[in-house]
Amino acid sequence: MTTISLPATEKPWAQRVRSDPGLLFDIHHAIGGPYHIVQPDQFAENLRSFQAVLAERGVRGQVYFGKKANKAGCWLPKVAALDGAVDVASAPELVHALAQGIRGRDIGVTGAAKSDELLWLAVRHGCLIAVDALDELERLAEHARTDGPARILLRVLPARAPDSRFGLSPADLEPALARCAGLRPHVEMAGFSFHLDGYAVRPRAELAWELVELVGKARAAGLSAQAISIGGGFACSYLAPGDWAAFTAGHTENWFHAGKRFGAFYPYAQEPVGAAMLDAVLTTEFDGATLAHHLRDNDIRLLLEPGRALLIDAGFTVFPVQGFKRNDAHGITTVAGLSMSVSEQWKGSEFLPDPILLPRHPLPDAQPVASCVGGASCMEYDMLTWRKVPFPQPPAAGDLLLYPNTAGYQMDKNESEFHQMPLPPKIVLTDEDGRRRWRIDR
């Protein structure tokens, strides 16, 4: 066997759109190149699912959309309407969030060594700023004295990630707390934050429990600590568990064009995912009670930033096919666009769910073909899909190739205008008064 099929799990809205290929061909006719479809109603459903878990567990808190996960503006009015929040890491992101109706008090500011422009804007608008270092705390204090008060979290360096470049080490945390006490009333130390890589429940729950204890220590020192942020890393699934298990158990370099090898893949099927993972964190027990109980008992708000998990199932990407040729036992499909628009490439990996061929002229008697997918540049490594994907018929110029479920990080994390090719626009798809409508995202 030289390849297997890895069909993506799809929500009904995406299946309905795909069953109407005329719409996608019409959009391509208007756009003239590759494009992304984004669906804000699905995003809103995902956000509500996280908020529902907090409510069900009786935990006060707020769900932040990590803006870096997708640049589209259409998500932000949904955040505003649902009383959510947005996490930003640059001045342009902060300005964009404000322009789309997000209030300053509902914006979190993260990232290492923030610019003075970002700190100034964040202080003036009352954003919640995660302080990453002692020198950043001093720079922020200057802005707070003239434009404050400033609201901050102290970002903690996790013991499990001692080499991370983010967060205050244990040696820096003590003087940071003392400095916050000395900066009152210009600086309000609102709590602590952390971020962990990976998708395991237990480490997040354990570090959250440690921060609950830190909140008590800060309060004893006279600080107004009232919240902890557990960051992101909420798991998502893109494939059926059986398909993912078959791939992980059997894949070899023969499944990939040119024998391409990868060091690791995103875990495309896992449990628990999304809001269920949040529930698992909240129901982890410490000292005979759940984390949710300890948060309630200590009157601590829980903040979280499930960027990818808010975007799961909320969009897909369409590439026009420019050509096809055979290479020994498999084909090579070339699309109008670049691999930088499917961003697993940026970390040396591959987006594994099968792209879906939408032929302009379906051929009932065609023979299936396995094909990799390359971009339109002159670079050998410009490959959207190294894996030999099974297609029902050979792709042809004028067909469309749909990459499912790309809204979370895939669409614009590594985008490029190489060869002076325009970036694929984002097309907002909505259902209004029984009609399916689309517009270019602003």
Buried (B, 14 or more C-beta within 10 A) or exposed (E): EEBBEBBBBBBEBBEEBBEEBEBBBEBBEEBEBBBBBBBBBBBBBBBBBBBEBBEEBEBBBBBBBBBBBBBBBBBBBBBBEBEBBBBBBBBEBBBBBBEBEBBBEBBBBBBBEBEEEBBBBBBBBBBBBBBBBBEBBEBBBBBBBEBBBBBBBBBBBBEBBEEBEBBBBEEBBEEBBEBBBEBEEBBBBBBBBBBBEEBBBEBBBBBBBBBBEBBEEBBEEEBBBBBBBBBBBBBBBBBBEEBBEBBEEEBEEEBBBEEBEBEEBBBBBBEBBBBBBBBBBBBBEBEEEBBBBBBBEBEBBBBBBBBBBBBBBBBBBBBBBBBBEEEEEBBBBBBBBBBBBBBBBEEEBBBBBBBBBBBEEEEEEEEEBBBBBBBBBEEEEBBBBBBBBBBBBBBBEEBBBBBBBBBBBBBBBBBBEBEEBEBBBBBBBBEEEEEEEBEEBE
